[in-house]
Amino acid sequence: MRIALYSRETGAPVTLNRIAQGAEQRMTFRKKAIVVAAEQFFSDSKPLPDGMYFEDGEYWVMTIEGPLRVSPGDWIITGVNGEKYPCKPDIFKQTYEPELRLD
């Protein structure tokens, strides 16, 4: 896959080598649109979402980096490769929107 990059100032094509040569070539990038599964966790959620467990008075989810603490209200996201990770509600709201399905 080839990606075409263009200078905001001149509209001219920009190579990755030119980008690496200096901060004046810094660019912005948009995150690729992907669809993930997510469920919001609350302490009264029964059963616990897949990959979550309760230990020493706290809730945890096993991620590819190891266990991460989960707070009530956090979203548990299942990534494109089946990996789990928690996301705080404010970040989730800024980053994700419901997928529109036309069934």
SEPAKE-389905 format. One record per atom (N, C-alpha, C, O): residue in three letters; chain; atom name; x, y, z. Coordinates in steps of 0.1 Angstrom, whole numbers. Layout:
residues N
ALA/A/CA/X/Y/Z
...
end
This chain:
residues 103
MET/A/N/8/-12/0
MET/A/CA/0/0/0
MET/A/C/9/12/0
MET/A/O/18/13/8
ARG/A/N/6/22/-9
ARG/A/CA/13/34/-9
ARG/A/C/5/45/-3
ARG/A/O/-7/46/-5
ILE/A/N/11/54/4
ILE/A/CA/4/65/10
ILE/A/C/10/78/4
ILE/A/O/22/80/4
ALA/A/N/2/87/-1
ALA/A/CA/6/99/-7
ALA/A/C/5/110/4
ALA/A/O/-5/112/10
LEU/A/N/16/117/6
LEU/A/CA/17/127/16
LEU/A/C/20/140/9
LEU/A/O/29/141/0
TYR/A/N/13/151/13
TYR/A/CA/15/164/6
TYR/A/C/17/175/17
TYR/A/O/11/174/28
SER/A/N/25/184/14
SER/A/CA/28/196/22
SER/A/C/16/204/23
SER/A/O/9/207/13
ARG/A/N/12/209/36
ARG/A/CA/1/218/38
ARG/A/C/4/231/32
ARG/A/O/-5/238/27
GLU/A/N/17/236/32
GLU/A/CA/20/249/27
GLU/A/C/20/250/12
GLU/A/O/15/259/6
THR/A/N/26/240/5
THR/A/CA/28/241/-9
THR/A/C/20/232/-17
THR/A/O/18/234/-29
GLY/A/N/15/221/-11
GLY/A/CA/7/211/-18
GLY/A/C/16/201/-25
GLY/A/O/11/192/-32
ALA/A/N/29/203/-24
ALA/A/CA/39/194/-31
ALA/A/C/40/181/-24
ALA/A/O/38/180/-12
PRO/A/N/43/170/-31
PRO/A/CA/45/157/-25
PRO/A/C/56/158/-15
PRO/A/O/66/164/-17
VAL/A/N/55/150/-4
VAL/A/CA/65/150/7
VAL/A/C/69/136/9
VAL/A/O/61/127/10
THR/A/N/82/133/9
THR/A/CA/87/119/11
THR/A/C/90/118/26
THR/A/O/91/127/33
LEU/A/N/90/105/30
LEU/A/CA/93/102/44
LEU/A/C/106/107/48
LEU/A/O/109/111/60
ASN/A/N/116/106/39
ASN/A/CA/130/111/42
ASN/A/C/130/126/46
ASN/A/O/136/130/55
ARG/A/N/122/134/38
ARG/A/CA/121/148/41
ARG/A/C/114/151/55
ARG/A/O/118/160/62
ILE/A/N/105/142/58
ILE/A/CA/98/144/71
ILE/A/C/108/141/82
ILE/A/O/108/149/92
ALA/A/N/116/131/81
ALA/A/CA/126/127/91
ALA/A/C/137/138/93
ALA/A/O/144/138/103
GLN/A/N/140/146/83
GLN/A/CA/151/155/84
GLN/A/C/149/167/93
GLN/A/O/159/173/97
GLY/A/N/137/171/96
GLY/A/CA/135/182/105
GLY/A/C/121/184/110
GLY/A/O/112/179/104
ALA/A/N/120/191/122
ALA/A/CA/107/193/128
ALA/A/C/98/202/120
ALA/A/O/86/201/121
GLU/A/N/104/210/111
GLU/A/CA/96/218/102
GLU/A/C/87/210/93
GLU/A/O/78/216/87
GLN/A/N/90/198/92
GLN/A/CA/82/189/83
GLN/A/C/72/181/91
GLN/A/O/66/172/85
ARG/A/N/70/184/104
ARG/A/CA/60/177/112
ARG/A/C/46/178/106
ARG/A/O/42/188/100
MET/A/N/39/166/106
MET/A/CA/26/165/100
MET/A/C/16/160/110
MET/A/O/20/156/121
THR/A/N/4/161/107
THR/A/CA/-7/155/115
THR/A/C/-12/143/108
THR/A/O/-12/142/95
PHE/A/N/-17/133/115
PHE/A/CA/-23/121/110
PHE/A/C/-36/118/116
PHE/A/O/-38/121/128
ARG/A/N/-45/112/109
ARG/A/CA/-58/108/113
ARG/A/C/-58/93/116
ARG/A/O/-52/86/108
LYS/A/N/-63/89/128
LYS/A/CA/-64/75/131
LYS/A/C/-73/68/121
LYS/A/O/-83/73/118
LYS/A/N/-69/56/117
LYS/A/CA/-77/48/108
LYS/A/C/-90/45/114
LYS/A/O/-91/42/126
ALA/A/N/-100/45/106
ALA/A/CA/-114/41/111
ALA/A/C/-114/26/113
ALA/A/O/-114/18/103
ILE/A/N/-116/21/125
ILE/A/CA/-117/7/127
ILE/A/C/-130/5/136
ILE/A/O/-134/14/143
VAL/A/N/-135/-7/136
VAL/A/CA/-147/-10/144
VAL/A/C/-142/-19/156
VAL/A/O/-135/-29/153
VAL/A/N/-145/-16/168
VAL/A/CA/-141/-24/180
VAL/A/C/-154/-27/187
VAL/A/O/-164/-20/187
ALA/A/N/-154/-38/195
ALA/A/CA/-164/-41/204
ALA/A/C/-161/-35/218
ALA/A/O/-149/-35/222
ALA/A/N/-171/-30/225
ALA/A/CA/-168/-24/238
ALA/A/C/-181/-25/246
ALA/A/O/-192/-25/242
GLU/A/N/-178/-27/259
GLU/A/CA/-189/-26/269
GLU/A/C/-185/-18/281
GLU/A/O/-173/-19/285
GLN/A/N/-194/-11/287
GLN/A/CA/-191/-3/298
GLN/A/C/-193/-11/311
GLN/A/O/-202/-18/312
PHE/A/N/-182/-10/319
PHE/A/CA/-182/-18/331
PHE/A/C/-188/-10/343
PHE/A/O/-185/1/345
PHE/A/N/-196/-17/351
PHE/A/CA/-201/-12/364
PHE/A/C/-199/-23/374
PHE/A/O/-199/-35/371
SER/A/N/-196/-19/387
SER/A/CA/-193/-29/397
SER/A/C/-204/-39/399
SER/A/O/-202/-50/405
ASP/A/N/-216/-36/395
ASP/A/CA/-227/-46/396
ASP/A/C/-229/-54/383
ASP/A/O/-239/-62/382
SER/A/N/-220/-53/374
SER/A/CA/-220/-61/361
SER/A/C/-219/-75/364
SER/A/O/-209/-80/370
LYS/A/N/-229/-83/360
LYS/A/CA/-228/-98/362
LYS/A/C/-232/-104/349
LYS/A/O/-243/-101/344
PRO/A/N/-225/-113/344
PRO/A/CA/-211/-117/348
PRO/A/C/-201/-106/344
PRO/A/O/-205/-97/336
LEU/A/N/-189/-107/349
LEU/A/CA/-179/-97/345
LEU/A/C/-176/-99/330
LEU/A/O/-177/-110/325
PRO/A/N/-172/-88/324
PRO/A/CA/-168/-90/310
PRO/A/C/-157/-99/308
PRO/A/O/-148/-101/317
ASP/A/N/-156/-106/296
ASP/A/CA/-145/-115/293
ASP/A/C/-131/-108/296
ASP/A/O/-129/-97/293
GLY/A/N/-122/-116/303
GLY/A/CA/-109/-111/306
GLY/A/C/-108/-103/319
GLY/A/O/-97/-100/323
MET/A/N/-119/-100/325
MET/A/CA/-119/-93/338
MET/A/C/-119/-102/350
MET/A/O/-125/-113/349
TYR/A/N/-114/-98/361
TYR/A/CA/-115/-105/373
TYR/A/C/-114/-96/385
TYR/A/O/-110/-84/384
PHE/A/N/-118/-100/397
PHE/A/CA/-118/-93/409
PHE/A/C/-108/-99/418
PHE/A/O/-108/-111/421
GLU/A/N/-99/-90/423
GLU/A/CA/-88/-95/432
GLU/A/C/-84/-84/442
GLU/A/O/-82/-73/438
ASP/A/N/-83/-88/455
ASP/A/CA/-78/-78/465
ASP/A/C/-87/-66/465
ASP/A/O/-81/-55/467
GLY/A/N/-100/-67/463
GLY/A/CA/-109/-56/464
GLY/A/C/-109/-47/452
GLY/A/O/-115/-36/452
GLU/A/N/-102/-51/441
GLU/A/CA/-102/-43/429
GLU/A/C/-105/-51/416
GLU/A/O/-103/-63/416
TYR/A/N/-110/-44/406
TYR/A/CA/-113/-51/393
TYR/A/C/-101/-49/384
TYR/A/O/-95/-38/383
TRP/A/N/-98/-59/376
TRP/A/CA/-87/-60/367
TRP/A/C/-91/-66/354
TRP/A/O/-101/-74/353
VAL/A/N/-84/-62/343
VAL/A/CA/-86/-68/330
VAL/A/C/-72/-72/325
VAL/A/O/-62/-64/327
MET/A/N/-71/-84/320
MET/A/CA/-58/-88/314
MET/A/C/-56/-83/300
MET/A/O/-65/-85/291
THR/A/N/-46/-75/298
THR/A/CA/-42/-69/285
THR/A/C/-30/-76/280
THR/A/O/-23/-84/287
ILE/A/N/-26/-72/268
ILE/A/CA/-13/-77/262
ILE/A/C/-1/-72/270
ILE/A/O/10/-78/269
GLU/A/N/-3/-61/277
GLU/A/CA/8/-56/286
GLU/A/C/8/-61/300
GLU/A/O/17/-58/308
GLY/A/N/-2/-69/303
GLY/A/CA/-4/-74/317
GLY/A/C/-17/-69/323
GLY/A/O/-24/-62/316
PRO/A/N/-19/-72/336
PRO/A/CA/-32/-67/342
PRO/A/C/-32/-52/343
PRO/A/O/-22/-46/347
LEU/A/N/-44/-46/340
LEU/A/CA/-46/-32/343
LEU/A/C/-59/-30/351
LEU/A/O/-69/-38/349
ARG/A/N/-58/-21/361
ARG/A/CA/-70/-18/370
ARG/A/C/-81/-12/362
ARG/A/O/-79/-4/353
VAL/A/N/-93/-16/365
VAL/A/CA/-105/-11/359
VAL/A/C/-114/-4/370
VAL/A/O/-116/-10/380
SER/A/N/-119/7/367
SER/A/CA/-128/14/376
SER/A/C/-142/14/371
SER/A/O/-144/13/358
PRO/A/N/-152/14/379
PRO/A/CA/-166/15/375
PRO/A/C/-168/26/365
PRO/A/O/-163/37/367
GLY/A/N/-175/24/354
GLY/A/CA/-177/34/343
GLY/A/C/-167/33/332
GLY/A/O/-170/38/321
ASP/A/N/-156/26/334
ASP/A/CA/-146/24/323
ASP/A/C/-152/15/312
ASP/A/O/-161/7/315
TRP/A/N/-148/17/300
TRP/A/CA/-152/9/289
TRP/A/C/-141/-2/287
TRP/A/O/-129/1/288
ILE/A/N/-145/-14/285
ILE/A/CA/-136/-25/282
ILE/A/C/-137/-27/267
ILE/A/O/-148/-31/261
ILE/A/N/-126/-25/260
ILE/A/CA/-126/-25/245
ILE/A/C/-119/-38/241
ILE/A/O/-109/-42/247
THR/A/N/-125/-45/231
THR/A/CA/-118/-56/224
THR/A/C/-113/-51/211
THR/A/O/-120/-47/202
GLY/A/N/-100/-51/210
GLY/A/CA/-93/-46/198
GLY/A/C/-94/-55/186
GLY/A/O/-101/-66/187
VAL/A/N/-88/-51/175
VAL/A/CA/-90/-58/162
VAL/A/C/-84/-72/163
VAL/A/O/-87/-81/155
ASN/A/N/-74/-75/172
ASN/A/CA/-68/-88/173
ASN/A/C/-73/-96/185
ASN/A/O/-67/-106/189
GLY/A/N/-85/-91/191
GLY/A/CA/-90/-98/202
GLY/A/C/-85/-94/216
GLY/A/O/-89/-99/226
GLU/A/N/-75/-84/216
GLU/A/CA/-69/-80/228
GLU/A/C/-79/-71/236
GLU/A/O/-87/-64/230
LYS/A/N/-78/-71/249
LYS/A/CA/-87/-63/258
LYS/A/C/-79/-51/264
LYS/A/O/-67/-53/266
TYR/A/N/-86/-40/265
TYR/A/CA/-79/-29/273
TYR/A/C/-90/-20/278
TYR/A/O/-101/-18/272
PRO/A/N/-88/-14/290
PRO/A/CA/-98/-4/295
PRO/A/C/-96/10/289
PRO/A/O/-85/13/285
CYS/A/N/-107/17/289
CYS/A/CA/-106/31/285
CYS/A/C/-115/39/294
CYS/A/O/-127/36/296
LYS/A/N/-110/51/298
LYS/A/CA/-118/60/307
LYS/A/C/-130/65/299
LYS/A/O/-128/68/287
PRO/A/N/-141/68/305
PRO/A/CA/-153/72/298
PRO/A/C/-151/85/290
PRO/A/O/-156/86/279
ASP/A/N/-144/95/295
ASP/A/CA/-142/107/287
ASP/A/C/-133/105/275
ASP/A/O/-136/111/264
ILE/A/N/-123/97/276
ILE/A/CA/-115/94/264
ILE/A/C/-123/86/254
ILE/A/O/-122/88/242
PHE/A/N/-131/76/259
PHE/A/CA/-139/68/250
PHE/A/C/-149/77/242
PHE/A/O/-151/75/230
LYS/A/N/-155/86/249
LYS/A/CA/-165/95/243
LYS/A/C/-158/104/232
LYS/A/O/-164/107/222
GLN/A/N/-146/108/234
GLN/A/CA/-138/116/224
GLN/A/C/-134/108/212
GLN/A/O/-132/113/201
THR/A/N/-131/95/214
THR/A/CA/-125/87/204
THR/A/C/-134/78/196
THR/A/O/-132/75/185
TYR/A/N/-145/74/202
TYR/A/CA/-154/64/196
TYR/A/C/-168/69/195
TYR/A/O/-173/78/202
GLU/A/N/-175/64/185
GLU/A/CA/-190/67/183
GLU/A/C/-196/54/179
GLU/A/O/-190/45/173
PRO/A/N/-209/52/182
PRO/A/CA/-216/40/178
PRO/A/C/-215/37/163
PRO/A/O/-216/47/155
GLU/A/N/-214/25/160
GLU/A/CA/-214/21/145
GLU/A/C/-228/21/140
GLU/A/O/-237/15/147
LEU/A/N/-230/27/129
LEU/A/CA/-243/27/123
LEU/A/C/-244/14/115
LEU/A/O/-236/12/106
ARG/A/N/-254/6/118
ARG/A/CA/-256/-7/110
ARG/A/C/-269/-6/102
ARG/A/O/-279/-1/107
LEU/A/N/-268/-10/90
LEU/A/CA/-280/-11/81
LEU/A/C/-283/-25/79
LEU/A/O/-280/-31/68
ASP/A/N/-290/-31/88
ASP/A/CA/-294/-46/87
ASP/A/C/-307/-47/81
ASP/A/O/-312/-58/79
end
